[in-house]
C-alpha cells in the first residue's frame, strides 16, 4: 500500500514551494524533510519517501528552480536563498521539530540552513555532499553533463536517450528523469554548480551543534576518506556510514544499503525494506 498522501504548494520565503507528502503524522516522531540534489525534482525521490513514509511523516521539496516550485530569470538561486527556503518551509508548515535528509546539493543546503541554528531542526543527514569549494578540488561532474541533458529534455526526450547520461539506471528511473528534467531551470543549475566551487561549506560545518550523519558512496568520487577525516574534525558529533556498493546516487544504486545507513538516526528504525516489493516511483 502506498504511503503517498498528496502534493501541495506553500508560500514561504517569498516564493511558491512545492512538495510531496508521504506517510502522515506518526506520534512522537519528528517529521522528515528530504532536500534533493542539483537536477532532482521532488518526484524523483518519491520511491525513497514512500519507504521512509512508513515510519515518519515525510516531505520532499522541489528546490527553487526545479519541479513545480517557483522559477524565473529574476529569482535568486544562491545557496543562501535555498537555505532560507528550507527554514521558511519548516516554519510555514508549523514544524516545532524536524529532521532533514539532504542529498548532494541538498546536503549543502541543509548545512547552510543549519548554520543559523533554526530552533526546530533536530537532525541533519548529509548524503554524499560535494566537498568542493574555494581552494579545493573541483566537483567531479562537469556542467555540460547537466546542461546538455536538460536541453534535450526540454525538447522532448525518451528514456533510451537519457541512457547516454545515466547508463546504469533502470528503465523506470530513466523514464522518470526524462519526464521531469525539463522542469530544472538552466540558470538555477548553473548558479548551483558554480556555488559548488564558490561556497565554503567547511566554514559552516563547525557551527553544526545538532546530531549529524554523513552517508557516503563507496563507488563514488565525491567524498574521499580524507574528506571524511576532515569533516569529522569539524563536526565532532558526526556519525559516518559508507555504502560500499553505491555511486553518488546512493539509493538508486543500493536502496537497501541506503536505509541501513540511516539506521535509527532519524529517531526510530525504518521499516524493514523488501526489495522485491519496493514501491514504484510516483
Secondary structure, DSSP 8 states (H G I E B T S, - for coil): ---EEEEEEEEETTEEEEEEEES---TTS-EEEEE--TT--GGGGHHHHHHHTTTS-EEEE--TTSTTS---TTS--SHHHHHHHHHHHHHHTT-SSEEEEEETHHHHHHHHHHTT--TTEEEEEEES-----TTS---SS-HHHHHHHHHHHHH---HHHHTTT-TTS-HHHHHHHHHHGGGS-HHHHHHHHHHHHH--THHHHTT--SEEEEEEETT-SSS-HHHHHHHHHH-TTEEEEEETT--SSHHHH-HHHHHHHHTTTTSS------GGG-----
